[in-house]
Amino acid sequence: MIEQMIMAHSILVKTFLVFLLGGLFIPFVTKKNPAGFKKASFIYTMSFQALATMIAFTGLVIMAMNDFHWTLSVIVMIIVWALLMYIEIKKYKLIKVANIKDETTHKLLRGAFLKISLVQIMLVIMIVVLKIMEAKGVISLS
């Protein structure tokens, strides 16, 4: 049973990574449409939070099935999850309150969206690589 939950968790993480990569296109697709950028950012943020929460829930279920072993690996994953959520909420709030009709502001926010998305992708990839290295026995975070 626990193997199935780990597989579900892994599939969700890979889906999340594909979602993050797809989000890189938002600033380019909405280049000439500031209102569309704001709307796409809202949909992206809600989807981001839904996927991230699913990942956290499956991780929590795995921890519960494993008798709540708090390892350094689990703590790092929780910190990265919280950091990803914090960054995404701040990004959306910035876009929400900005005067998006101003071309300079719109351009600045599109660049920030892209850079923040790249940081988020890097964080997820770092955790995936960390877990692969841990599974292969290269490092031990137990």
N, CA, C and O atoms as CSV, one atom per row, in Angstrom:
chain,resi,resn,atom,element,x,y,z
A,1,MET,N,N,0.816,-1.202,0.000
A,1,MET,CA,C,0.000,0.000,0.000
A,1,MET,C,C,0.864,1.272,0.000
A,1,MET,O,O,0.568,2.239,-0.702
A,2,ILE,N,N,1.921,1.247,0.792
A,2,ILE,CA,C,2.771,2.435,0.865
A,2,ILE,C,C,3.483,2.688,-0.459
A,2,ILE,O,O,3.740,3.837,-0.819
A,3,GLU,N,N,3.800,1.617,-1.184
A,3,GLU,CA,C,4.440,1.778,-2.492
A,3,GLU,C,C,3.507,2.501,-3.463
A,3,GLU,O,O,3.955,3.301,-4.284
A,4,GLN,N,N,2.220,2.216,-3.365
A,4,GLN,CA,C,1.247,2.887,-4.230
A,4,GLN,C,C,1.152,4.374,-3.898
A,4,GLN,O,O,1.034,5.208,-4.795
A,5,MET,N,N,1.204,4.701,-2.621
A,5,MET,CA,C,1.150,6.107,-2.224
A,5,MET,C,C,2.417,6.846,-2.656
A,5,MET,O,O,2.355,7.999,-3.084
A,6,ILE,N,N,3.550,6.186,-2.542
A,6,ILE,CA,C,4.801,6.812,-2.997
A,6,ILE,C,C,4.752,7.031,-4.506
A,6,ILE,O,O,5.216,8.056,-5.004
A,7,MET,N,N,4.185,6.062,-5.236
A,7,MET,CA,C,4.046,6.217,-6.690
A,7,MET,C,C,3.106,7.382,-7.018
A,7,MET,O,O,3.392,8.175,-7.915
A,8,ALA,N,N,1.985,7.487,-6.294
A,8,ALA,CA,C,1.049,8.601,-6.519
A,8,ALA,C,C,1.734,9.931,-6.221
A,8,ALA,O,O,1.571,10.896,-6.969
A,9,HIS,N,N,2.493,9.984,-5.140
A,9,HIS,CA,C,3.223,11.190,-4.772
A,9,HIS,C,C,4.221,11.558,-5.877
A,9,HIS,O,O,4.339,12.722,-6.260
A,10,SER,N,N,4.922,10.567,-6.370
A,10,SER,CA,C,5.902,10.778,-7.433
A,10,SER,C,C,5.239,11.280,-8.720
A,10,SER,O,O,5.747,12.196,-9.367
A,11,ILE,N,N,4.123,10.687,-9.078
A,11,ILE,CA,C,3.392,11.119,-10.282
A,11,ILE,C,C,2.905,12.555,-10.120
A,11,ILE,O,O,2.982,13.342,-11.064
A,12,LEU,N,N,2.405,12.905,-8.933
A,12,LEU,CA,C,1.965,14.279,-8.691
A,12,LEU,C,C,3.118,15.266,-8.800
A,12,LEU,O,O,2.947,16.357,-9.344
A,13,VAL,N,N,4.283,14.900,-8.293
A,13,VAL,CA,C,5.447,15.784,-8.381
A,13,VAL,C,C,5.847,15.992,-9.841
A,13,VAL,O,O,6.169,17.108,-10.249
A,14,LYS,N,N,5.827,14.912,-10.626
A,14,LYS,CA,C,6.164,15.037,-12.056
A,14,LYS,C,C,5.116,15.865,-12.786
A,14,LYS,O,O,5.460,16.669,-13.652
A,15,THR,N,N,3.848,15.681,-12.452
A,15,THR,CA,C,2.776,16.490,-13.045
A,15,THR,C,C,2.964,17.956,-12.688
A,15,THR,O,O,2.773,18.838,-13.526
A,16,PHE,N,N,3.339,18.213,-11.439
A,16,PHE,CA,C,3.583,19.575,-10.967
A,16,PHE,C,C,4.736,20.213,-11.734
A,16,PHE,O,O,4.674,21.389,-12.094
A,17,LEU,N,N,5.770,19.446,-11.979
A,17,LEU,CA,C,6.923,19.947,-12.727
A,17,LEU,C,C,6.530,20.303,-14.160
A,17,LEU,O,O,6.951,21.337,-14.678
A,18,VAL,N,N,5.731,19.459,-14.801
A,18,VAL,CA,C,5.238,19.751,-16.150
A,18,VAL,C,C,4.359,20.999,-16.125
A,18,VAL,O,O,4.439,21.842,-17.019
A,19,PHE,N,N,3.516,21.111,-15.090
A,19,PHE,CA,C,2.667,22.299,-14.930
A,19,PHE,C,C,3.524,23.558,-14.808
A,19,PHE,O,O,3.235,24.570,-15.446
A,20,LEU,N,N,4.578,23.499,-13.990
A,20,LEU,CA,C,5.467,24.654,-13.831
A,20,LEU,C,C,6.137,25.027,-15.156
A,20,LEU,O,O,6.259,26.205,-15.492
A,21,LEU,N,N,6.565,24.011,-15.896
A,21,LEU,CA,C,7.184,24.275,-17.203
A,21,LEU,C,C,6.176,24.903,-18.163
A,21,LEU,O,O,6.524,25.806,-18.924
A,22,GLY,N,N,4.948,24.436,-18.131
A,22,GLY,CA,C,3.899,25.022,-18.968
A,22,GLY,C,C,3.610,26.466,-18.587
A,22,GLY,O,O,3.275,27.287,-19.441
A,23,GLY,N,N,3.742,26.771,-17.296
A,23,GLY,CA,C,3.510,28.136,-16.831
A,23,GLY,C,C,4.504,29.139,-17.374
A,23,GLY,O,O,4.240,30.341,-17.364
A,24,LEU,N,N,5.642,28.662,-17.847
A,24,LEU,CA,C,6.637,29.568,-18.442
A,24,LEU,C,C,6.102,30.262,-19.692
A,24,LEU,O,O,6.619,31.306,-20.088
A,25,PHE,N,N,5.077,29.695,-20.311
A,25,PHE,CA,C,4.532,30.277,-21.536
A,25,PHE,C,C,3.554,31.424,-21.267
A,25,PHE,O,O,3.256,32.199,-22.176
A,26,ILE,N,N,3.059,31.542,-20.053
A,26,ILE,CA,C,2.056,32.576,-19.737
A,26,ILE,C,C,2.541,33.979,-20.082
A,26,ILE,O,O,1.799,34.715,-20.734
A,27,PRO,N,N,3.750,34.396,-19.679
A,27,PRO,CA,C,4.183,35.753,-20.027
A,27,PRO,C,C,4.282,35.997,-21.538
A,27,PRO,O,O,4.107,37.126,-21.995
A,28,PHE,N,N,4.561,34.949,-22.306
A,28,PHE,CA,C,4.701,35.116,-23.757
A,28,PHE,C,C,3.347,35.130,-24.461
A,28,PHE,O,O,3.135,35.901,-25.397
A,29,VAL,N,N,2.446,34.286,-24.012
A,29,VAL,CA,C,1.116,34.199,-24.624
A,29,VAL,C,C,0.307,35.471,-24.354
A,29,VAL,O,O,-0.488,35.895,-25.193
A,30,THR,N,N,0.513,36.073,-23.186
A,30,THR,CA,C,-0.266,37.253,-22.802
A,30,THR,C,C,0.539,38.545,-22.970
A,30,THR,O,O,0.286,39.535,-22.283
A,31,LYS,N,N,1.493,38.526,-23.873
A,31,LYS,CA,C,2.386,39.679,-24.064
A,31,LYS,C,C,1.616,40.955,-24.423
A,31,LYS,O,O,1.943,42.035,-23.931
A,32,LYS,N,N,0.623,40.837,-25.254
A,32,LYS,CA,C,-0.120,42.015,-25.707
A,32,LYS,C,C,-1.464,42.174,-24.996
A,32,LYS,O,O,-2.258,43.038,-25.367
A,33,ASN,N,N,-1.725,41.356,-23.985
A,33,ASN,CA,C,-3.018,41.382,-23.309
A,33,ASN,C,C,-2.830,41.435,-21.790
A,33,ASN,O,O,-2.786,40.392,-21.138
A,34,PRO,N,N,-2.719,42.644,-21.221
A,34,PRO,CA,C,-2.496,42.762,-19.779
A,34,PRO,C,C,-3.618,42.135,-18.927
A,34,PRO,O,O,-3.342,41.508,-17.904
A,35,ALA,N,N,-4.854,42.304,-19.343
A,35,ALA,CA,C,-5.972,41.722,-18.587
A,35,ALA,C,C,-5.909,40.195,-18.638
A,35,ALA,O,O,-6.202,39.518,-17.653
A,36,GLY,N,N,-5.528,39.673,-19.780
A,36,GLY,CA,C,-5.365,38.229,-19.922
A,36,GLY,C,C,-4.238,37.704,-19.044
A,36,GLY,O,O,-4.314,36.593,-18.518
A,37,PHE,N,N,-3.191,38.513,-18.889
A,37,PHE,CA,C,-2.077,38.125,-18.025
A,37,PHE,C,C,-2.540,37.999,-16.574
A,37,PHE,O,O,-2.186,37.053,-15.871
A,38,LYS,N,N,-3.338,38.975,-16.145
A,38,LYS,CA,C,-3.842,38.942,-14.768
A,38,LYS,C,C,-4.752,37.734,-14.553
A,38,LYS,O,O,-4.660,37.058,-13.529
A,39,LYS,N,N,-5.624,37.467,-15.515
A,39,LYS,CA,C,-6.548,36.333,-15.403
A,39,LYS,C,C,-5.789,35.007,-15.464
A,39,LYS,O,O,-6.064,34.095,-14.683
A,40,ALA,N,N,-4.839,34.902,-16.386
A,40,ALA,CA,C,-4.043,33.675,-16.497
A,40,ALA,C,C,-3.223,33.449,-15.239
A,40,ALA,O,O,-3.050,32.309,-14.806
A,41,SER,N,N,-2.717,34.522,-14.650
A,41,SER,CA,C,-1.954,34.419,-13.411
A,41,SER,C,C,-2.830,33.898,-12.273
A,41,SER,O,O,-2.380,33.094,-11.456
A,42,PHE,N,N,-4.073,34.354,-12.223
A,42,PHE,CA,C,-5.002,33.882,-11.189
A,42,PHE,C,C,-5.283,32.384,-11.346
A,42,PHE,O,O,-5.226,31.630,-10.375
A,43,ILE,N,N,-5.585,31.965,-12.572
A,43,ILE,CA,C,-5.861,30.542,-12.831
A,43,ILE,C,C,-4.618,29.703,-12.533
A,43,ILE,O,O,-4.714,28.626,-11.946
A,44,TYR,N,N,-3.474,30.198,-12.936
A,44,TYR,CA,C,-2.209,29.500,-12.689
A,44,TYR,C,C,-1.966,29.336,-11.187
A,44,TYR,O,O,-1.600,28.254,-10.729
A,45,THR,N,N,-2.169,30.410,-10.425
A,45,THR,CA,C,-1.935,30.362,-8.983
A,45,THR,C,C,-2.877,29.377,-8.296
A,45,THR,O,O,-2.448,28.621,-7.424
A,46,MET,N,N,-4.148,29.378,-8.676
A,46,MET,CA,C,-5.103,28.451,-8.059
A,46,MET,C,C,-4.750,26.997,-8.402
A,46,MET,O,O,-4.842,26.115,-7.549
A,47,SER,N,N,-4.356,26.759,-9.632
A,47,SER,CA,C,-3.954,25.408,-10.042
A,47,SER,C,C,-2.657,25.002,-9.334
A,47,SER,O,O,-2.513,23.859,-8.899
A,48,PHE,N,N,-1.730,25.931,-9.223
A,48,PHE,CA,C,-0.468,25.708,-8.520
A,48,PHE,C,C,-0.739,25.266,-7.088
A,48,PHE,O,O,-0.187,24.273,-6.615
A,49,GLN,N,N,-1.599,26.019,-6.404
A,49,GLN,CA,C,-1.897,25.703,-5.016
A,49,GLN,C,C,-2.613,24.365,-4.879
A,49,GLN,O,O,-2.365,23.623,-3.929
A,50,ALA,N,N,-3.490,24.056,-5.812
A,50,ALA,CA,C,-4.190,22.773,-5.762
A,50,ALA,C,C,-3.209,21.608,-5.917
A,50,ALA,O,O,-3.251,20.649,-5.146
A,51,LEU,N,N,-2.341,21.695,-6.905
A,51,LEU,CA,C,-1.355,20.625,-7.114
A,51,LEU,C,C,-0.381,20.515,-5.944
A,51,LEU,O,O,-0.066,19.412,-5.498
A,52,ALA,N,N,0.091,21.645,-5.453
A,52,ALA,CA,C,1.034,21.626,-4.325
A,52,ALA,C,C,0.375,21.039,-3.078
A,52,ALA,O,O,1.024,20.330,-2.310
A,53,THR,N,N,-0.899,21.329,-2.874
A,53,THR,CA,C,-1.613,20.782,-1.721
A,53,THR,C,C,-1.828,19.278,-1.879
A,53,THR,O,O,-1.742,18.537,-0.900
A,54,MET,N,N,-2.105,18.820,-3.099
A,54,MET,CA,C,-2.223,17.378,-3.332
A,54,MET,C,C,-0.904,16.667,-3.014
A,54,MET,O,O,-0.895,15.590,-2.419
A,55,ILE,N,N,0.194,17.279,-3.415
A,55,ILE,CA,C,1.514,16.703,-3.137
A,55,ILE,C,C,1.745,16.640,-1.626
A,55,ILE,O,O,2.213,15.626,-1.108
A,56,ALA,N,N,1.419,17.721,-0.928
A,56,ALA,CA,C,1.601,17.747,0.524
A,56,ALA,C,C,0.716,16.701,1.202
A,56,ALA,O,O,1.147,16.039,2.145
A,57,PHE,N,N,-0.518,16.552,0.724
A,57,PHE,CA,C,-1.427,15.575,1.332
A,57,PHE,C,C,-0.922,14.149,1.138
A,57,PHE,O,O,-0.931,13.356,2.079
A,58,THR,N,N,-0.481,13.819,-0.077
A,58,THR,CA,C,0.031,12.460,-0.283
A,58,THR,C,C,1.291,12.230,0.545
A,58,THR,O,O,1.511,11.127,1.047
A,59,GLY,N,N,2.114,13.255,0.690
A,59,GLY,CA,C,3.291,13.143,1.548
A,59,GLY,C,C,2.910,12.911,3.001
A,59,GLY,O,O,3.546,12.121,3.699
A,60,LEU,N,N,1.872,13.601,3.452
A,60,LEU,CA,C,1.395,13.416,4.822
A,60,LEU,C,C,0.846,12.006,5.031
A,60,LEU,O,O,1.081,11.397,6.075
A,61,VAL,N,N,0.124,11.491,4.052
A,61,VAL,CA,C,-0.405,10.130,4.136
A,61,VAL,C,C,0.748,9.125,4.210
A,61,VAL,O,O,0.702,8.173,4.989
A,62,ILE,N,N,1.773,9.344,3.399
A,62,ILE,CA,C,2.950,8.461,3.427
A,62,ILE,C,C,3.609,8.516,4.805
A,62,ILE,O,O,3.996,7.486,5.356
A,63,MET,N,N,3.734,9.723,5.356
A,63,MET,CA,C,4.320,9.846,6.692
A,63,MET,C,C,3.483,9.104,7.729
A,63,MET,O,O,4.026,8.426,8.601
A,64,ALA,N,N,2.171,9.232,7.635
A,64,ALA,CA,C,1.281,8.563,8.593
A,64,ALA,C,C,1.398,7.046,8.464
A,64,ALA,O,O,1.384,6.332,9.466
A,65,MET,N,N,1.512,6.562,7.247
A,65,MET,CA,C,1.644,5.123,7.034
A,65,MET,C,C,3.019,4.617,7.480
A,65,MET,O,O,3.193,3.431,7.760
A,66,ASN,N,N,3.979,5.517,7.540
A,66,ASN,CA,C,5.345,5.163,7.931
A,66,ASN,C,C,5.600,5.470,9.405
A,66,ASN,O,O,6.755,5.558,9.824
A,67,ASP,N,N,4.555,5.632,10.185
A,67,ASP,CA,C,4.640,5.930,11.623
A,67,ASP,C,C,5.328,7.262,11.913
A,67,ASP,O,O,6.056,7.383,12.898
A,68,PHE,N,N,5.105,8.242,11.074
A,68,PHE,CA,C,5.580,9.609,11.289
A,68,PHE,C,C,7.071,9.726,11.586
A,68,PHE,O,O,7.461,10.314,12.595
A,69,HIS,N,N,7.880,9.184,10.733
A,69,HIS,CA,C,9.326,9.328,10.892
A,69,HIS,C,C,9.754,10.682,10.337
A,69,HIS,O,O,9.642,10.935,9.137
A,70,TRP,N,N,10.245,11.547,11.216
A,70,TRP,CA,C,10.706,12.867,10.814
A,70,TRP,C,C,12.199,12.782,10.487
A,70,TRP,O,O,13.052,12.806,11.375
A,71,THR,N,N,12.483,12.683,9.202
A,71,THR,CA,C,13.876,12.666,8.768
A,71,THR,C,C,14.231,14.032,8.205
A,71,THR,O,O,13.354,14.859,7.956
A,72,LEU,N,N,15.500,14.259,8.009
A,72,LEU,CA,C,15.948,15.520,7.419
A,72,LEU,C,C,15.343,15.693,6.026
A,72,LEU,O,O,15.004,16.806,5.624
A,73,SER,N,N,15.213,14.605,5.305
A,73,SER,CA,C,14.629,14.630,3.966
A,73,SER,C,C,13.187,15.145,4.008
A,73,SER,O,O,12.806,15.981,3.188
A,74,VAL,N,N,12.402,14.662,4.936
A,74,VAL,CA,C,11.003,15.093,5.073
A,74,VAL,C,C,10.943,16.563,5.464
A,74,VAL,O,O,10.125,17.314,4.933
A,75,ILE,N,N,11.791,16.973,6.375
A,75,ILE,CA,C,11.813,18.368,6.820
A,75,ILE,C,C,12.185,19.294,5.661
A,75,ILE,O,O,11.588,20.360,5.507
A,76,VAL,N,N,13.161,18.898,4.849
A,76,VAL,CA,C,13.554,19.707,3.688
A,76,VAL,C,C,12.389,19.811,2.696
A,76,VAL,O,O,12.130,20.883,2.151
A,77,MET,N,N,11.693,18.697,2.464
A,77,MET,CA,C,10.547,18.740,1.540
A,77,MET,C,C,9.451,19.669,2.055
A,77,MET,O,O,8.843,20.400,1.272
A,78,ILE,N,N,9.192,19.650,3.357
A,78,ILE,CA,C,8.169,20.528,3.936
A,78,ILE,C,C,8.587,21.991,3.811
A,78,ILE,O,O,7.763,22.847,3.487
A,79,ILE,N,N,9.852,22.280,4.065
A,79,ILE,CA,C,10.346,23.658,3.946
A,79,ILE,C,C,10.238,24.147,2.501
A,79,ILE,O,O,9.818,25.278,2.256
A,80,VAL,N,N,10.613,23.305,1.558
A,80,VAL,CA,C,10.535,23.696,0.140
A,80,VAL,C,C,9.077,23.889,-0.263
A,80,VAL,O,O,8.764,24.824,-0.999
A,81,TRP,N,N,8.179,23.023,0.206
A,81,TRP,CA,C,6.752,23.178,-0.105
A,81,TRP,C,C,6.241,24.523,0.421
A,81,TRP,O,O,5.563,25.258,-0.297
A,82,ALA,N,N,6.572,24.840,1.678
A,82,ALA,CA,C,6.131,26.109,2.267
A,82,ALA,C,C,6.720,27.299,1.508
A,82,ALA,O,O,6.038,28.300,1.288
A,83,LEU,N,N,7.969,27.188,1.115
A,83,LEU,CA,C,8.624,28.252,0.352
A,83,LEU,C,C,7.958,28.445,-1.013
A,83,LEU,O,O,7.730,29.576,-1.441
A,84,LEU,N,N,7.650,27.348,-1.688
A,84,LEU,CA,C,6.965,27.436,-2.980
A,84,LEU,C,C,5.602,28.124,-2.843
A,84,LEU,O,O,5.248,28.981,-3.653
A,85,MET,N,N,4.851,27.745,-1.821
A,85,MET,CA,C,3.536,28.357,-1.605
A,85,MET,C,C,3.672,29.850,-1.289
A,85,MET,O,O,2.921,30.666,-1.822
A,86,TYR,N,N,4.616,30.202,-0.436
A,86,TYR,CA,C,4.837,31.600,-0.064
A,86,TYR,C,C,5.204,32.438,-1.293
A,86,TYR,O,O,4.651,33.517,-1.508
A,87,ILE,N,N,6.130,31.933,-2.083
A,87,ILE,CA,C,6.571,32.659,-3.278
A,87,ILE,C,C,5.401,32.851,-4.245
A,87,ILE,O,O,5.217,33.937,-4.794
A,88,GLU,N,N,4.618,31.801,-4.449
A,88,GLU,CA,C,3.498,31.888,-5.403
A,88,GLU,C,C,2.435,32.874,-4.927
A,88,GLU,O,O,1.896,33.634,-5.731
A,89,ILE,N,N,2.129,32.871,-3.636
A,89,ILE,CA,C,1.128,33.793,-3.104
A,89,ILE,C,C,1.618,35.234,-3.235
A,89,ILE,O,O,0.852,36.116,-3.623
A,90,LYS,N,N,2.878,35.474,-2.917
A,90,LYS,CA,C,3.441,36.830,-3.055
A,90,LYS,C,C,3.428,37.276,-4.519
A,90,LYS,O,O,3.118,38.429,-4.820
A,91,LYS,N,N,3.762,36.367,-5.413
A,91,LYS,CA,C,3.772,36.696,-6.849
A,91,LYS,C,C,2.374,37.095,-7.304
A,91,LYS,O,O,2.206,38.097,-7.998
A,92,TYR,N,N,1.371,36.311,-6.912
A,92,TYR,CA,C,0.014,36.620,-7.342
A,92,TYR,C,C,-0.465,37.940,-6.737
A,92,TYR,O,O,-1.100,38.737,-7.428
A,93,LYS,N,N,-0.173,38.182,-5.461
A,93,LYS,CA,C,-0.597,39.437,-4.834
A,93,LYS,C,C,0.023,40.640,-5.534
A,93,LYS,O,O,-0.628,41.672,-5.704
A,94,LEU,N,N,1.270,40.504,-5.934
A,94,LEU,CA,C,1.951,41.578,-6.651
A,94,LEU,C,C,1.249,41.859,-7.982
A,94,LEU,O,O,1.020,43.017,-8.332
A,95,ILE,N,N,0.914,40.811,-8.714
A,95,ILE,CA,C,0.246,40.971,-10.003
A,95,ILE,C,C,-1.172,41.515,-9.807
A,95,ILE,O,O,-1.648,42.321,-10.606
A,96,LYS,N,N,-1.829,41.079,-8.761
A,96,LYS,CA,C,-3.213,41.481,-8.501
A,96,LYS,C,C,-3.328,42.982,-8.224
A,96,LYS,O,O,-4.249,43.626,-8.726
A,97,VAL,N,N,-2.418,43.546,-7.443
A,97,VAL,CA,C,-2.526,44.952,-7.050
A,97,VAL,C,C,-1.830,45.910,-8.017
A,97,VAL,O,O,-2.022,47.122,-7.922
A,98,ALA,N,N,-1.040,45.398,-8.927
A,98,ALA,CA,C,-0.277,46.258,-9.843
A,98,ALA,C,C,-1.183,46.893,-10.898
A,98,ALA,O,O,-2.226,46.351,-11.265
A,99,ASN,N,N,-0.748,48.052,-11.367
A,99,ASN,CA,C,-1.435,48.716,-12.481
A,99,ASN,C,C,-0.964,48.040,-13.766
A,99,ASN,O,O,-0.020,48.489,-14.417
A,100,ILE,N,N,-1.629,46.979,-14.105
A,100,ILE,CA,C,-1.206,46.118,-15.212
A,100,ILE,C,C,-1.422,46.780,-16.578
A,100,ILE,O,O,-0.849,46.340,-17.575
A,101,LYS,N,N,-2.239,47.828,-16.627
A,101,LYS,CA,C,-2.502,48.501,-17.908
A,101,LYS,C,C,-1.309,49.324,-18.375
A,101,LYS,O,O,-1.176,49.612,-19.565
A,102,ASP,N,N,-0.450,49.699,-17.450
A,102,ASP,CA,C,0.779,50.408,-17.798
A,102,ASP,C,C,1.740,49.417,-18.451
A,102,ASP,O,O,2.064,48.385,-17.863
A,103,GLU,N,N,2.193,49.726,-19.652
A,103,GLU,CA,C,3.034,48.798,-20.429
A,103,GLU,C,C,4.338,48.469,-19.710
A,103,GLU,O,O,4.791,47.325,-19.749
A,104,THR,N,N,4.945,49.453,-19.056
A,104,THR,CA,C,6.204,49.207,-18.343
A,104,THR,C,C,5.991,48.246,-17.179
A,104,THR,O,O,6.791,47.336,-16.963
A,105,THR,N,N,4.915,48.451,-16.435
A,105,THR,CA,C,4.599,47.568,-15.305
A,105,THR,C,C,4.295,46.164,-15.802
A,105,THR,O,O,4.736,45.176,-15.215
A,106,HIS,N,N,3.537,46.087,-16.889
A,106,HIS,CA,C,3.188,44.780,-17.456
A,106,HIS,C,C,4.447,44.030,-17.877
A,106,HIS,O,O,4.581,42.835,-17.612
A,107,LYS,N,N,5.361,44.724,-18.527
A,107,LYS,CA,C,6.613,44.099,-18.966
A,107,LYS,C,C,7.442,43.645,-17.760
A,107,LYS,O,O,8.004,42.550,-17.764
A,108,LEU,N,N,7.512,44.488,-16.739
A,108,LEU,CA,C,8.262,44.159,-15.528
A,108,LEU,C,C,7.666,42.921,-14.836
A,108,LEU,O,O,8.401,42.034,-14.402
A,109,LEU,N,N,6.340,42.869,-14.739
A,109,LEU,CA,C,5.680,41.735,-14.086
A,109,LEU,C,C,5.831,40.445,-14.893
A,109,LEU,O,O,5.977,39.368,-14.316
A,110,ARG,N,N,5.796,40.548,-16.208
A,110,ARG,CA,C,6.010,39.344,-17.038
A,110,ARG,C,C,7.412,38.783,-16.811
A,110,ARG,O,O,7.599,37.569,-16.726
A,111,GLY,N,N,8.400,39.687,-16.714
A,111,GLY,CA,C,9.768,39.250,-16.435
A,111,GLY,C,C,9.896,38.634,-15.048
A,111,GLY,O,O,10.577,37.624,-14.866
A,112,ALA,N,N,9.234,39.254,-14.072
A,112,ALA,CA,C,9.270,38.717,-12.708
A,112,ALA,C,C,8.584,37.354,-12.652
A,112,ALA,O,O,9.065,36.442,-11.980
A,113,PHE,N,N,7.461,37.218,-13.357
A,113,PHE,CA,C,6.740,35.946,-13.408
A,113,PHE,C,C,7.652,34.854,-13.942
A,113,PHE,O,O,7.710,33.754,-13.393
A,114,LEU,N,N,8.352,35.163,-15.001
A,114,LEU,CA,C,9.260,34.194,-15.623
A,114,LEU,C,C,10.402,33.812,-14.677
A,114,LEU,O,O,10.707,32.630,-14.520
A,115,LYS,N,N,11.023,34.792,-14.057
A,115,LYS,CA,C,12.148,34.526,-13.153
A,115,LYS,C,C,11.699,33.733,-11.921
A,115,LYS,O,O,12.379,32.799,-11.497
A,116,ILE,N,N,10.557,34.111,-11.354
A,116,ILE,CA,C,10.046,33.397,-10.183
A,116,ILE,C,C,9.690,31.969,-10.551
A,116,ILE,O,O,9.946,31.048,-9.776
A,117,SER,N,N,9.105,31.775,-11.720
A,117,SER,CA,C,8.766,30.424,-12.171
A,117,SER,C,C,10.026,29.577,-12.334
A,117,SER,O,O,10.025,28.393,-11.995
A,118,LEU,N,N,11.087,30.168,-12.846
A,118,LEU,CA,C,12.347,29.433,-12.986
A,118,LEU,C,C,12.924,29.037,-11.629
A,118,LEU,O,O,13.474,27.945,-11.486
A,119,VAL,N,N,12.804,29.913,-10.636
A,119,VAL,CA,C,13.268,29.586,-9.281
A,119,VAL,C,C,12.440,28.432,-8.718
A,119,VAL,O,O,12.985,27.523,-8.092
A,120,GLN,N,N,11.127,28.466,-8.937
A,120,GLN,CA,C,10.261,27.395,-8.444
A,120,GLN,C,C,10.606,26.060,-9.111
A,120,GLN,O,O,10.643,25.021,-8.452
A,121,ILE,N,N,10.854,26.097,-10.406
A,121,ILE,CA,C,11.237,24.876,-11.124
A,121,ILE,C,C,12.553,24.338,-10.568
A,121,ILE,O,O,12.705,23.134,-10.367
A,122,MET,N,N,13.492,25.234,-10.326
A,122,MET,CA,C,14.780,24.824,-9.777
A,122,MET,C,C,14.611,24.162,-8.402
A,122,MET,O,O,15.265,23.158,-8.118
A,123,LEU,N,N,13.751,24.708,-7.562
A,123,LEU,CA,C,13.514,24.124,-6.239
A,123,LEU,C,C,12.930,22.717,-6.345
A,123,LEU,O,O,13.352,21.809,-5.628
A,124,VAL,N,N,11.964,22.538,-7.235
A,124,VAL,CA,C,11.350,21.218,-7.401
A,124,VAL,C,C,12.370,20.222,-7.950
A,124,VAL,O,O,12.445,19.087,-7.481
A,125,ILE,N,N,13.144,20.643,-8.931
A,125,ILE,CA,C,14.168,19.752,-9.498
A,125,ILE,C,C,15.202,19.387,-8.439
A,125,ILE,O,O,15.654,18.243,-8.387
A,126,MET,N,N,15.579,20.339,-7.600
A,126,MET,CA,C,16.552,20.044,-6.537
A,126,MET,C,C,16.014,18.973,-5.591
A,126,MET,O,O,16.757,18.078,-5.188
A,127,ILE,N,N,14.746,19.052,-5.236
A,127,ILE,CA,C,14.159,18.044,-4.341
A,127,ILE,C,C,14.088,16.689,-5.040
A,127,ILE,O,O,14.381,15.661,-4.430
A,128,VAL,N,N,13.704,16.681,-6.309
A,128,VAL,CA,C,13.630,15.418,-7.054
A,128,VAL,C,C,15.015,14.767,-7.123
A,128,VAL,O,O,15.152,13.567,-6.888
A,129,VAL,N,N,16.028,15.553,-7.442
A,129,VAL,CA,C,17.400,15.024,-7.515
A,129,VAL,C,C,17.852,14.540,-6.136
A,129,VAL,O,O,18.479,13.486,-6.024
A,130,LEU,N,N,17.541,15.295,-5.102
A,130,LEU,CA,C,17.882,14.894,-3.742
A,130,LEU,C,C,17.262,13.543,-3.392
A,130,LEU,O,O,17.932,12.676,-2.831
A,131,LYS,N,N,15.985,13.365,-3.722
A,131,LYS,CA,C,15.297,12.104,-3.408
A,131,LYS,C,C,15.835,10.946,-4.253
A,131,LYS,O,O,15.921,9.817,-3.769
A,132,ILE,N,N,16.192,11.213,-5.493
A,132,ILE,CA,C,16.782,10.160,-6.337
A,132,ILE,C,C,18.128,9.737,-5.761
A,132,ILE,O,O,18.427,8.547,-5.665
A,133,MET,N,N,18.935,10.723,-5.379
A,133,MET,CA,C,20.242,10.410,-4.796
A,133,MET,C,C,20.087,9.639,-3.478
A,133,MET,O,O,20.873,8.742,-3.173
A,134,GLU,N,N,19.066,10.004,-2.712
A,134,GLU,CA,C,18.807,9.299,-1.452
A,134,GLU,C,C,18.359,7.856,-1.717
A,134,GLU,O,O,18.789,6.930,-1.028
A,135,ALA,N,N,17.494,7.674,-2.718
A,135,ALA,CA,C,17.010,6.331,-3.057
A,135,ALA,C,C,18.132,5.453,-3.590
A,135,ALA,O,O,18.138,4.248,-3.337
A,136,LYS,N,N,19.085,6.029,-4.323
A,136,LYS,CA,C,20.215,5.279,-4.872
A,136,LYS,C,C,21.302,5.020,-3.833
A,136,LYS,O,O,22.232,4.254,-4.083
A,137,GLY,N,N,21.187,5.657,-2.669
A,137,GLY,CA,C,22.164,5.436,-1.619
A,137,GLY,C,C,23.382,6.344,-1.722
A,137,GLY,O,O,24.364,6.144,-1.007
A,138,VAL,N,N,23.331,7.332,-2.596
A,138,VAL,CA,C,24.468,8.245,-2.765
A,138,VAL,C,C,24.605,9.146,-1.528
A,138,VAL,O,O,25.714,9.422,-1.071
A,139,ILE,N,N,23.457,9.600,-0.993
A,139,ILE,CA,C,23.453,10.416,0.222
A,139,ILE,C,C,22.459,9.815,1.207
A,139,ILE,O,O,21.579,9.044,0.822
A,140,SER,N,N,22.602,10.166,2.460
A,140,SER,CA,C,21.687,9.665,3.482
A,140,SER,C,C,21.168,10.849,4.293
A,140,SER,O,O,21.935,11.551,4.954
A,141,LEU,N,N,19.855,11.059,4.232
A,141,LEU,CA,C,19.224,12.134,5.001
A,141,LEU,C,C,18.249,11.551,6.016
A,141,LEU,O,O,17.240,12.180,6.333
A,142,SER,N,N,18.531,10.383,6.519
A,142,SER,CA,C,17.621,9.703,7.449
A,142,SER,C,C,17.701,10.275,8.836
A,142,SER,O,O,16.998,9.813,9.735
